Amino acid sequence: MKKIVFKKDINSPNSENSNSKVELTSFKNKDKKESDFKFTPETVLDALKNVMDPELPVSIVDLGLIYNVETADNNIDIKMSLTTPGCSMGSAITRQVENVLYALGAKTVLVEIIWDPPWNPNMMSEEAKNKLGM
């Protein structure tokens, strides 16, 4: 496992977010045989509906935490957020994402935690809002 954390360039066009951190976690699937399963962004999202927020009875997909999914030859890149920058369950959620995708035969998984745009409750699915009484 390789983890890289860096601060956004203060000279970037979005300098108002200059103090935001981006975390990248890359995992390689060394113990699994190559799978016949072919990942698409849709199949990744379907699989990630099994990853529940540890504090809420709602999946990370229905919470709107998954911002982007890219797949190529069973290598998966995910850009996602957390409900708050100080979320203490971030590493547990990242591990769950990795475990679910490797169980289906992913070769590599790169999870990038991003804070722009910031997550807000309007990003939740209607199903999630109903479950949470919103």
Backbone as a ProteinNet text record, in pm:
[ID]
protein_1_A
[PRIMARY]
MKKIVFKKDINSPNSENSNSKVELTSFKNKDKKESDFKFTPETVLDALKNVMDPELPVSIVDLGLIYNVETADNNIDIKMSLTTPGCSMGSAITRQVENVLYALGAKTVLVEIIWDPPWNPNMMSEEAKNKLGM
[TERTIARY]
84.8	0	89	50.6	125.2	28.2	63.3	-24.2	55.4	-2.7	61.7	-34.7	12.9	-69.7	5.5	-63.7	1.1	-100.1	-49.5	-136.9	-148.4	-264.6	-290.5	-198.1	-153	-64.4	-135.5	-75.1	-139.4	-140.6	-62.3	-61.7	-158.7	-237	-330.5	-447.1	-521.2	-635.5	-741	-749.5	-847.1	-781.1	-709.8	-629.8	-712.9	-844.5	-923.7	-925.7	-892.2	-887.2	-743.3	-653.6	-511.2	-472.1	-552.5	-517.4	-576.7	-649.4	-710.2	-603.9	-623.4	-531.3	-595.9	-514.6	-560.9	-485.9	-558.5	-495.9	-514.6	-407.9	-412.6	-370.2	-447.7	-410.7	-414.6	-305.5	-297.9	-271.9	-348.3	-333.7	-309.4	-225	-204.3	-253.4	-321.7	-379.6	-277.6	-189.4	-84.3	-129.6	-230.9	-270.7	-384.2	-445	-561.8	-524.5	-594.1	-579.4	-655.8	-614.4	-684.2	-827.5	-919.7	-1061.5	-1111.3	-1213.7	-1282	-1381.4	-1410.3	-1503.7	-1440.9	-1515.3	-1466	-1538.4	-1462.1	-1518.2	-1555.8	-1666.8	-1708.6	-1741.2	-1752	-1791.7	-1924.2	-2016.7	-2146.6	-2132.9	-2051.4	-2036.1	-1961.4	-1869.1	-1798.8	-1898.3	-1982.9	-2082.8	-2178.4	-2220.1	-2307.2	-2238.5	-2110.6	-2035.8	-2020.8	-1997.8	-1975.5	-2103.9	-2218.5	-2343.3	-2342.7	-2247.5	-2231.6	-2142.7	-2081.5	-1995.9	-2082.1	-2108.6	-2196.3	-2113.9	-2168.5	-2107.8	-2115.5	-2004.5	-2004.9	-2098.5	-2133.9	-2216.7	-2361.9	-2391.4	-2526.4	-2566.8	-2695.1	-2738.5	-2753.7	-2655.3	-2663.1	-2529.5	-2534.6	-2411.1	-2338.9	-2208.9	-2130.5	-2175.8	-2231.7	-2284.6	-2409.2	-2503	-2626.1	-2601.6	-2494.6	-2458.9	-2404.3	-2365	-2309	-2161.3	-2092.4	-1949.3	-1860.9	-1912.5	-1833.5	-1852.7	-1744.5	-1751.9	-1718.3	-1625.4	-1584.6	-1524.8	-1551.8	-1494.1	-1441.2	-1316.3	-1257.4	-1202.8	-1222.1	-1173.3	-1097	-993.4	-917.4	-847.1	-879.9	-817	-821.3	-934.7	-956.1	-868	-817.3	-753.1	-857.5	-875.3	-985	-931.2	-973.7	-942.3	-1073.1	-1076.1	-1196.8	-1162.8	-1244.6	-1236.1	-1359.8	-1336.2	-1447.9	-1418.8	-1521.6	-1506.6	-1556.6	-1550.2	-1606.3	-1703.5	-1786.5	-1885.9	-1823.2	-1706.5	-1633.2	-1483.4	-1403.2	-1258.4	-1199.4	-1260	-1209.2	-1268.6	-1331.6	-1398.3	-1298.5	-1323.8	-1231.8	-1243.6	-1345.8	-1367.3	-1315.8	-1245.8	-1197.7	-1113.9	-1019.5	-933.7	-1012.3	-1109.5	-1192.8	-1278.3	-1333.2	-1413.7	-1326.7	-1207.2	-1115.1	-1081.2	-1056.8	-1027.5	-1146.5	-1266.9	-1385.9	-1400.3	-1375.3	-1379.7	-1281.2	-1159.3	-1055.9	-1099.6	-1146.5	-1184.8	-1295.1	-1396.2	-1507.7	-1459	-1376.1	-1332.3	-1231.5	-1142.6	-1050	-1121.8	-1227.8	-1304.8	-1365.5	-1391.3	-1445.7	-1337.2	-1209.7	-1100	-1027.2	-1037.6	-963.3	-813.5	-738.1	-591.3	-534.1	-571.2	-527	-646.1	-639	-742.2	-670.6	-704.2	-651.7	-770	-769.7	-876.7	-818.3	-875.3	-830.2	-939.3	-905.3	-999	-983	-1092	-1087.5	-1189.4	-1166.4	-1253.6	-1320.7	-1299.8	-1359.1	-1432.2	-1563.6	-1650.2	-1671.3	-1693.4	-1719.4	-1851.6	-1852.9	-1975.6	-2079.8	-2206.4	-2317.4	-2437.4	-2534.3	-2647.8	-2729.5	-2723.4	-2796	-2741.5	-2622.4	-2561.2	-2617.4	-2693.6	-2749.1	-2861.4	-2878	-2989.6	-3119.8	-3230.6	-3361.1	-3382.5	-3337.1	-3349.4	-3275.7	-3154.9	-3077	-3146.2	-3195.8	-3265.5	-3386.8	-3460.3	-3577.7	-3537.7	-3429.8	-3383	-3345	-3288.9	-3242	-3347.3	-3468	-3577.1	-3561.7	-3502.1	-3480.8	-3581.4
-117	0	122.8	219.3	343	458.1	547.6	660.6	788.7	882.8	1010.8	1119.5	1213.9	1326.5	1453	1545.8	1671.1	1783.6	1905.3	2022.4	2076.4	2131.2	2190	2309.7	2328.1	2437.5	2571.4	2656.8	2785	2876.6	2845.7	2925.8	2872.8	2772.3	2714.1	2809.1	2789.6	2876.7	2874.1	2766.4	2756.5	2785.5	2894.8	2922.9	2943.3	2962.3	2978.8	2851	2738.5	2610.6	2567.6	2664	2632.1	2547.3	2543.9	2464.3	2324.4	2291.4	2158.6	2054.2	1936.6	1826.1	1725.5	1658.9	1550.9	1426.8	1318.5	1193	1092.8	1026.9	922.3	792.4	690	559	461.8	391.6	296.2	157.8	62.3	-75.9	-161.4	-260.1	-355.6	-490.9	-558.2	-688.5	-795.5	-829.8	-927.6	-1069.8	-1087.4	-1220.8	-1280.2	-1204.4	-1252.2	-1288.6	-1389.8	-1423.1	-1319.4	-1301.1	-1206.1	-1253.5	-1164.6	-1196.4	-1181.8	-1260.3	-1244.7	-1129.1	-1082.1	-971.6	-844.8	-771.6	-645.4	-529.8	-446.1	-332.4	-220.2	-156.9	-32.1	63.5	192.1	282.4	240.5	189.3	147.7	27	-72.2	-190.2	-155.6	-60.4	-15.3	50.9	138.9	204.9	103.4	3.8	-100.9	-174	-206.2	-276.7	-189.6	-60.8	29.2	61.1	21.5	36.5	-55.3	-149.8	-238.3	-177.9	-64.4	3.1	106.6	78.4	165.6	264.7	383.4	478.5	416.4	411.2	346.1	410.4	536.3	606.1	622.7	591.1	607.2	479.7	449	328.1	351.9	417.5	457.4	427	384.4	354.7	483.9	470.9	587.8	638	548.9	590.8	676.2	627.6	703.4	832.5	836.6	962.2	1065.5	1021.7	1113.5	1138.9	1046	1064	1026.9	950.2	909.7	1014.9	1083.8	1191.9	1144.8	1049	1003.9	864.4	783.1	648.8	631.3	588.7	555.2	414.1	338.3	200.6	178.5	96.1	54.6	-75.7	-182	-313.1	-356.3	-339.5	-376.3	-299.3	-185.7	-88.7	19.5	56.6	145.9	269.6	386.2	514.5	575.2	610.1	665.7	798.7	899.4	1027.3	1035.6	1054.1	1059.4	1160.1	1188.3	1277.7	1206.6	1274	1227.2	1334.4	1301.5	1399	1521.3	1503.3	1616.4	1591.4	1696.5	1676.9	1605.6	1618.7	1554.2	1417	1358.3	1228.6	1123.2	1069.9	971.4	834.2	813	682.8	677.9	781.7	787.9	668.7	628.4	514.8	384.4	370.9	249.8	241.9	354.1	356.5	323.4	380.6	352.5	203.9	142	-2.5	-84.3	-43	-114.7	-105.4	12.1	29.9	-66	-68.6	-158	-304.3	-346.3	-486.7	-530.8	-448.6	-483.2	-499.7	-407.9	-412.5	-524.1	-549.3	-661.2	-795.5	-805.4	-930	-962.6	-860.2	-880.3	-898.4	-880.7	-906	-784.7	-670.7	-552.5	-578.7	-526.1	-536	-431.5	-306.1	-197	-107	-44	51.3	176.6	290.4	418.7	499.6	530.2	609.6	746.1	848.8	985.6	1057.4	1101.3	1178.1	1324.3	1383.2	1523.3	1603.3	1731.7	1818.5	1926.2	1923	2022.4	1950.8	1960.1	2042.7	1980.1	2062.1	2007.5	1930.4	1818.4	1740	1817.4	1802.3	1858.1	1765.1	1773.2	1680.4	1680.5	1787.4	1790.3	1689.2	1635.5	1536.9	1396.5	1378	1246.3	1211	1080.9	1033.1	1054.6	1051.5	1065.3	952.3	831.9	716.7	742.2	797.4	827.2	934.1	1037.6	1144.2	1088	998.8	938.1	852	773.1	688.6	771.2	888.9	974.5	1075.9	1064.2	1151.9	1295.5	1315.2	1452.5	1486.5
0	0	0	-81.7	-88.9	-64.8	25	55.6	39.9	-31.4	-55.6	-10.2	68.7	111.2	74	7	-27.1	-19.9	-2.3	-0.3	-141.4	-169.2	-299.6	-321.3	-443.4	-479.9	-457.4	-377	-347.5	-469.5	-570.9	-692.1	-796.9	-760.4	-856.6	-879.2	-990.1	-1017.7	-907.3	-831	-722.3	-588.3	-579.5	-460.2	-334.6	-348.9	-228.1	-145.8	-205.3	-134.7	-109.2	-94.1	-86.6	33.5	137.4	254.1	251.4	144.9	140.8	112.7	170.9	149	56.3	-20.6	-106.1	-63.3	-39.4	-1.5	-113.7	-150.8	-251.2	-185.5	-205	-153.5	-269	-292.4	-402.3	-346.1	-392.8	-350.3	-472.9	-462.6	-570.8	-525.5	-615.4	-586.7	-622.6	-529.8	-555.7	-528.2	-444.9	-401.8	-483.2	-569.9	-642.6	-785.6	-838.3	-979	-1059.3	-1183.8	-1268.3	-1290.6	-1281.3	-1290.8	-1433.4	-1465.1	-1593	-1587.3	-1467	-1447.9	-1503.2	-1583.8	-1638.9	-1571.3	-1507	-1435.9	-1531.8	-1502.7	-1566.3	-1451.7	-1478.7	-1370.4	-1305.1	-1385	-1331	-1238.8	-1277.2	-1191.5	-1063.1	-1071.2	-950.4	-855	-907.9	-823	-762	-840.5	-786	-670.9	-689.3	-584.7	-460.3	-480.5	-367.3	-290.7	-343.6	-267.1	-145.2	-141.9	-26	82	54.1	152.7	224.7	350.1	428.2	510.1	527	618.7	758.2	831	962.5	1064.8	1044.6	1142.1	1098	972	918.3	845.1	838.2	767.5	616.8	555.5	415.2	348	221.6	148.4	110.5	85.3	44	-92.7	-174.8	-305.4	-284.4	-202.2	-177.8	-100.2	-22.5	45.1	-53.1	-172.3	-271.1	-250.6	-184.3	-156.5	-274.8	-370.2	-486.8	-595.1	-630.9	-728.9	-869.6	-883.1	-1016	-1006.4	-1108.8	-1118.5	-1259.4	-1270.6	-1399.9	-1391.9	-1500.4	-1505.1	-1635.1	-1627.5	-1745.3	-1710.9	-1783.8	-1762.3	-1615.9	-1553.3	-1412.5	-1314.1	-1357.9	-1269.5	-1244.7	-1119.8	-1083.7	-1012.9	-1061.4	-998.2	-949	-820.9	-760	-695.6	-725.5	-655.5	-568.1	-440.5	-346.4	-237	-159.6	-45.8	78.6	187.7	314.1	360.9	457.7	501.7	567.3	630.3	688.6	673.7	661.2	651.9	773.4	888.6	1009	1035.2	935.3	952.3	1000.2	1117.9	1176	1110.5	1030.1	967.2	823.3	779.7	641.8	600.4	683.5	646.7	647	736.4	738.3	612.4	569.8	447.6	327.2	320.8	210.5	204.7	319.6	323	275.2	312.8	267.1	115.7	59.5	-86.2	-151.5	-100	-153.1	-142.9	-27.1	-6.4	-100.6	-118	-206.8	-350.2	-397.1	-536.8	-561.9	-466.5	-483.8	-479.2	-401.4	-396.1	-532.3	-612.4	-746.7	-852.5	-814.1	-907	-960.7	-894.7	-939.5	-929.9	-1027	-1022.6	-927.8	-949.8	-862.2	-832.1	-717.7	-676.6	-626.6	-683.9	-638.3	-587.6	-460	-399.3	-366.4	-425.1	-400.7	-321.8	-201.8	-119.9	-157.9	-205.6	-247.6	-166.7	-156.4	-76.3	-159.8	-289.1	-377.2	-489.7	-498.1	-415	-278.2	-177.5	-44.8	-45.1	25.9	34.6	113.4	72.1	149.1	135	224.3	223.5	94.3	16.3	-110.7	-210.7	-186.9	-276.5	-254.3	-147.6	-116.9	-214.5	-237.2	-318.3	-240.9	-312.9	-246.7	-146.4	-183.4	-93	38.7	29	149.8	233.9	167.9	241.1	314.2	248	311.8	431.3	415.8	526.3	647.9	621.9	730.6	775.5	719.1	760	715.8	600.8	551.5	443.3
[MASK]
++++++++++++++++++++++++++++++++++++++++++++++++++++++++++++++++++++++++++++++++++++++++++++++++++++++++++++++++++++++++++++++++++++++

